Amino acid sequence: MSIEIIIVLAVLFAAFILFITEWLPVDVVAMLIVAVLLFTGILNVEEGFAGFGNEGTITIAAMFILSAGLTRTGLITYMGRILKKAFQINYMAAVALTLIAAAFISAFINNTPVVAIFLPLLLQISRETNFTPSKILLPLSYSAIFGGVCTLIGTSTNIVVNAIAVKQGQPAFSLFEITPLGLFFFATGFIYLLLIGMRFLPERKPATDLADSFGLGDYLTEIILTKDSNSINIRLRESPLVKNLGLEVLEIIREDKTRFIPTANTYLLENDRLLVKTKVEIIKELKETSGILIKPGLKWADSLMVAGNILLLEAIVAPNSFLIGKNLKQIHFRHRFNSIVLALRHRGKLIRDKITDIKLVSGDSLLIEINKDEIDKLKESDAFVFLSKVEPPSFKKPKIVISVLTITAVVLLTTLNILPIVISAFCGSIVLILTRCITLDQAYYAIDWKIILLLAGSLSLGTALEKTGAAKAVSEQILYLAGDGGPLLVLSVFYLVTLILTEVMSNTATAALITPIAIVTANSMGVDPRPFLVAVMFAASLAFMSPVGYQTHLLVFNPGGYKVIDFIKAGTPLDILFWILATFLIPVFFPF
């Protein structure tokens, strides 16, 4: 075995470990792959950076813009009104309609924004119609994934596999080539969810009061500054309450009528009422501090907040938010948004102490205290998915028509082989920007740059695997272990391995790393690589038994009040069912 093969296999192994453990962000890992391959001379400059100009990379970026252009017009929100009426008429029919609608839309735009927009709509409907959101939110995530495997553009994973296949000399997939098989999987999953899957999900009614749901009752205290207080007439940041006792002042009520969130430079005055967040032991110390009166029996309810100029909002960290990987201190959250994070649900745990030190991840739920006139600043950042009722986006009917026609044109031009998908999607995204369905800034933000960098780096690794013969070395070991099982067994193994890896690491990374090996393995057996490519496409998306199996799962995890065991109960039978179906059906639709 040559030194080049050893280096590439070492890079491949290290990439798997880093993707699984998340010691480093996936985009950083992808760039490290490129750096190592260039530094060792395994790839030249053109080969190392070819992934950035690859058709798949450009297509994915364009599809992110098309998805954002459609969702920002308010089309899906408009559909929410129809769903609300459906839930008032018949619950199961409304559930079925929701799942079908989510799957259909996800077949043509990225499924993450679909779930992100349906999520607050369903939570609002649940509050008004009194159904349990935990019964519908996970099926929503599952159904969006079903739709994603019905077309080539339904999920970025499909485009990644297709891009790597084309780069290695395989014919490109057409837009609807996987649709017949995808529809079969959708129908199977849809029936499973309605008849079996929803029975595994818990009946967990969310608390109606946000403060109670985040358990803030024992952490909030109201104190009054008397004339003897040594904090009067000095800035908040210089107050002994903050410097010595470490109190976090959330609100100030002045003259029993003005209520506001203070800044570090706010002066404290006599008779100010301070709503503070602190520990029980500090309250004891406050009782012994002169110039401080503690108001007993404090109850912080949502109704108290709405009565003034201050609101409590629950928001989820969006999948492509700039907050991911950073803590609240690093981004100066209080100063940036003029708001305070009171509590945090992080990876299933409720955190109320030392919140500012926690590195945020996609799907984290934040309880935010904010002035009403600052909400627009929070919404404009696009860093959050709001679960609390906020002012709904206005419907831009002319823009809806333009967006729908544009995406329809992209689909038709590609289907009729008039233009390749990369050209039609790119031109479509330009049309949405020129017609102001989406601003240029919004277009930049809509692109998930982590996936773009991940794909670019993974394409370089795929080139190295093929160029050095490392992929052939791996495929030989796979074929040796498979023995005389034939292509059907090997395909089944590829599906299962891809599925397992997707449950613990990025699905895009899994697809990018497995695809080159699948192609070489198929060629070594003398069979068509296409069924193996489809197996990787489907397995890298259809992962249901882990919250990290797909990013839409993280969006519904906290709002649905789910636990990991809920995913295991509902998702494991579906994973096994799809694995069996894929093993026997993929060769039917895509013969060896």
C-alpha positions, 0 to 999 in steps of 0.5 A: 500500500502506497504512502499516498493511500495511507495518507488519504485513508488516515484523512478519511478516518480522521474526518469520520471521527471529527464529524461524529464527535463534533470537536470541530465545526463540520465546515472547518473539518472540510477545509482541513481536509482540503489543506492536508491534501494540498499540503501533502501534494496529493492534490494540486491547486486545481483539484483541491479547490475544484469543489468550490466551482462544482455544479453541485455546489452552485446548485445547492447555493441557488436552491437555498435562495429559491427556498428562501424566496418562496418562504419569505413571501408568506405562502406557507404562512397562508397555508397555515390558515387553511390548516387551522380551519382543517384542525377545527373540523377534523383532527386526523384529516388535518394531520394527514393534510399537514403531512402531505403539504409538508412533503409536497413542498419539501420535494421542491425546496429545502425541507428545513425552512418548511419545518421552521415555518410550519412549526410555529403555525402548528404550535399556535393552532395547538393553543387555539384548538387544544391538540397536543403538539407532541403528536404532530411535530415529529411526524412533521419532521419525518414527512418533510424528509419523505418529501425530500427524497422524491426529487433531486432538488428535494434535499441537498444530500441528493445534489451532493451525491449527484455532484460527486457521481458526475465528477467521477464520470457517472451520468447525472440524475434527472430531476424526477428520476428518483420520484417513483421510488421516493413516492413509494417510500413516502406512502409507506412512511405516511401510512406508518405515521398515521397508523403506528408511529403516532401511537409511540409519541407521548401526550405532552401538553406544553405549559401555557405560561412561558415563565412556568415552562422554563421553571423561573419561579424560584429564580426571580425576585423583586427588590426595592431600593430605599433611600439607604441603599448604596446603589442609588444614583450610580450606574447599574454596572457599578452597583454593589448589587451587580459587582459584589452580589452578581445579581442580573437585573432584568427589569426596572419598574420606576414610579410604579408605571415605567417598565424597561430593560436597563443597560449597563449605564442605566442609573438606579434611583430611590424607590426603583423596583428591580426584577432580578435573577439570582440564587436562593443563597443570595436572597438570604444575603439581600435580606441582610443588606441595608437599603433593600426591601424584598417583595415576597410572593412574586409570580412572573406570569406572561400576563404580567409581561404583556401588560407593560412594554416588555414581552417574553418570547420563546425562540429556537436557534435556527439551523444556519444561525450565526449563533451556533457554536458561540455563547451569549457573551461572545455575541454580546447578546444583550447589547446586540438585541437589547434583550435578555436570555432568561433560560435555555433548553440545551440538548434536552436540559433546562439551564437557568444558571451560567447561561452566557457560558453555554455554546449554542447549537441548532435547536436550542430554545431560548426564553427571551425578555425583550421590549416590544419595540425591539422585536423587529431587530430580533426578527430581522436577524434571521437567527431564530425560529419564533415559537411564541406568537409574534406578528405574522408576516404579511402575505405578498400575493404578487411575490407569491405568484412570482416565486411559484412561477419561478420555481415552476419554471426551474422545474420545467426547464430542467425536466424538459432538458432545456437547461441543466438544473445548475443553470435554471436554479441559478437563473431562478435565484437571480429572478427572485432577487431582481423582482425583490421577492428576496433582498440580496442580503437575505439571499446571502444569509439564506445560503447555508455556507457550512454545507457549501464548504462541507461539499467543497471539501468532501469533493476534494476528498472524493477526488483523492480517494479515486486518484490514489486508489484509496477508494479501491482499497476500501471497496476491496475490503468491503467485497472481501467481507461480503464474500459471495453475497452478491450486489444485493447484499453489498447494497444493503450493507451500504444503505445500513452503514450510511444510515448508522453514520447519518444517525450520529453525524451530518447527513451531507458529510456522510453522503459525501464520504460514502459516495466515492467508495460506493461508486468504486465498489460497484465498478469492482463488481462490474455492476451499475453504480446507480442503485448504490448511489440511490441507496446512499441518497435515501439512507443519508436522508431517511434517518429517524431514530436520533434527534441529530439524524436530521436538522429538522429533528432538532427544530422540533425536539424542544417545542415537542417536549421530546426525549431521545427515547421518543425518537428511538421508539417512533424512528427505529421501526421506520428505519428498519422498515425502510432498510428492508424496502430499500434492499429489495426495491432499489434494484427493481427501480434501478437494476444492477 
